Amino acid sequence: ALNDPENKLFARGPRYRLDAEVLRDIALWASELLDPHMGGEGVKPYQPAGMWNALSHPASNT
């Protein structure tokens, strides 16, 4: 507290939880991969066939 009375250093900043989207955007911004434009086509990453079979309920049709 004596070294940073105005709480300007990152190590002493306020702590709070971030949403997953905020954390993702911060990582993309830091790596200069964040596209600041809104909208556009959605992203659907590759998923191997049957990846979700173990988690799906047999009676579910969705």
N, C-alpha and C positions, 0 to 999 in steps of 0.2 A: 504494500500500500504506500509506503514511503517512497519507493522508487518510481511509482507511476500514480501520483495522486489524482490525475484527471482520467484515469482508466482508458488511455489511448492505445495501449499495446494489445495486440491480438491475443497474447497468452492470458491476459487478464480481462478479456471481454466477457460480456454476459453469455451465459450458457442457456441454450434452448434447443429443443428437438426440431429437426427439419423434416418436412414431407419428402417422400421419395422423389417427386418431380423437381422440387427445389434443389435437392442434393445433386440430381442428374444434371440440371441446368448449370449449377455451379461448376461441376466437373467439365462439362462441355465448354463453358465460357473460359475456364482456366486453360484448357487445351486449345483454345481458339477454333473450336469446331462448332460452336453454337451459331445457328442461323437465326438472326433476330426477327425475321419476317414471319408473320402469322399466317396460318392456313397452309394449304398445300396438300399433297397426297400423303395419306397415312403410311406408316412403316409397319410392315409385318415381317419380322425376322424368320428365318428358316427354322422349322421345327421338324425333327425326324418323325416319320409315321409311327403311330402308336405311343407317342411320348406321354400322353395323358391317360392312357388306358388304366393304369394302376390306380388313378385317383377318381375315375368316373364310377358312378353308381350304375349297376346293371339295369335297374328299372328306369333310369333317366333317358329321355329322348332328346335332350338338348346338348 
